[in-house]
C-alpha cells in the first residue's frame, strides 16, 4: 500500500464514520522502511509520543490494541501502556508460531476481536 492509498483509505473511513455521526481524532502511520532507522516504526514509540504530546495523553492509563505481538505488545510495554492482543488478523499466529519474537512480554488481555477488547476495557474502567 502506498502512502497515497493509505491516506485515501483514511479519508474514506472518515466519510463512513461521519455518516454515523462518529469520528476519530487522528491516525498515525509510519511510512518508513526498517532501513530508514526512524523513531516511529513500531515497536519504537515515536507515534505514541506524537499522540501523547498532541492530545496530552496519560500513557499509563492507556491501552494498545493490536494483532502483532512483536510490534504492538512490545510497544505497549515499552511506553507503559496496557496491551491487548486480538486473535484476528495475525494475532493467532503471534500467540503461536511467532510467540518467540516477543517471549518476554505478556499482554494484559487476549481478546477474540476488537469488540471484545473494547468491552473488556469498558468493564475494567467502570
C-alpha positions in Angstrom: 0.0 0.0 0.0 1.4 3.4 -0.9 1.1 6.4 1.5 -1.4 7.8 -1.0 -3.5 4.6 -0.8 -3.3 4.8 3.0 -4.5 8.5 3.0 -7.4 7.6 0.7 -8.5 4.8 3.0 -8.4 7.1 6.0 -10.5 9.7 4.2 -13.0 7.1 3.1 -13.2 5.9 6.7 -13.8 9.4 7.9 -16.6 9.8 5.4 -18.2 6.5 6.5 -17.9 7.4 10.2 -19.3 10.9 9.6 -22.5 9.3 8.2 -22.9 7.6 11.6 -22.0 10.8 13.4 -18.8 9.3 14.6 -15.1 10.4 14.2 -11.6 9.8 15.3 -9.1 12.4 16.4 -6.0 11.3 14.5 -4.4 8.5 12.6 -0.6 7.8 12.8 1.3 5.9 10.2 5.0 5.2 9.8 5.8 5.3 6.1 9.4 4.2 6.6 11.3 1.0 5.9 13.3 -0.6 8.7 16.5 0.6 6.9 15.4 4.2 7.4 16.1 3.9 11.1 13.2 6.2 12.0 11.8 6.7 15.5 8.2 5.9 14.6 8.3 2.3 13.3 6.7 0.0 15.8 7.8 -1.2 18.3 9.5 2.2 18.7 7.5 4.8 20.5 7.6 7.7 18.1 3.9 7.6 17.0 2.8 7.1 20.6 4.9 10.1 21.8 3.4 12.3 19.0 -0.1 11.5 20.1 0.8 11.9 23.8 2.1 15.4 23.0 -0.8 16.5 20.7 -3.6 15.2 22.9 -2.0 15.3 26.4 -2.5 11.5 26.9 -1.6 9.7 30.1 0.1 6.7 28.6 0.0 4.7 31.8 -3.8 4.9 31.7 -4.0 4.0 28.0 -4.4 0.8 26.0 -2.8 -0.5 22.9 -5.0 -2.9 20.9 -3.2 -4.9 18.2 -2.7 -8.2 16.5 1.1 -8.3 16.3 2.9 -9.2 19.5 6.4 -8.2 18.3 5.3 -4.7 17.4 2.1 -3.8 19.2 2.6 -5.6 22.5 6.3 -4.8 22.7 5.5 -1.1 22.1 2.7 -1.1 24.7 5.1 -2.5 27.3 7.9 -0.1 26.3 5.7 3.0 26.7 4.0 1.8 29.9 0.5 1.2 28.3 -1.7 -1.8 28.8 -1.5 -4.2 25.8 -4.4 -6.2 24.4 -3.7 -8.7 21.7 -6.6 -9.6 19.4 -6.6 -13.0 17.8 -7.9 -11.6 14.5 -5.5 -10.6 11.7 -2.2 -12.2 12.5 -3.0 -12.3 16.2 -3.4 -16.0 16.5 0.0 -16.5 14.8 1.5 -14.0 17.2 0.4 -16.3 20.0 1.7 -19.5 18.5 4.3 -19.7 15.7 5.7 -16.2 16.3 5.4 -16.1 20.1 9.2 -16.5 20.4 9.7 -13.0 18.9 8.1 -11.4 21.9 8.6 -14.1 24.5 9.4 -11.8 27.4 6.2 -9.7 27.1 2.8 -10.7 28.3 -0.3 -9.0 27.0 -2.7 -7.6 29.7 -5.5 -9.4 27.9 -6.1 -11.5 24.8 -9.3 -10.9 23.0 -11.0 -12.7 20.2 -11.5 -9.4 18.3 -11.6 -5.6 18.8 -15.1 -5.5 20.0 -14.3 -7.9 22.8 -11.2 -5.9 23.6 -13.3 -2.7 23.9 -15.8 -4.4 26.1 -13.0 -5.6 28.4 -11.7 -2.1 28.6 -15.1 -0.6 29.4 -15.7 -3.2 32.1 -12.3 -2.6 33.6 -12.7 1.1 33.7 -16.1 1.1 35.4 
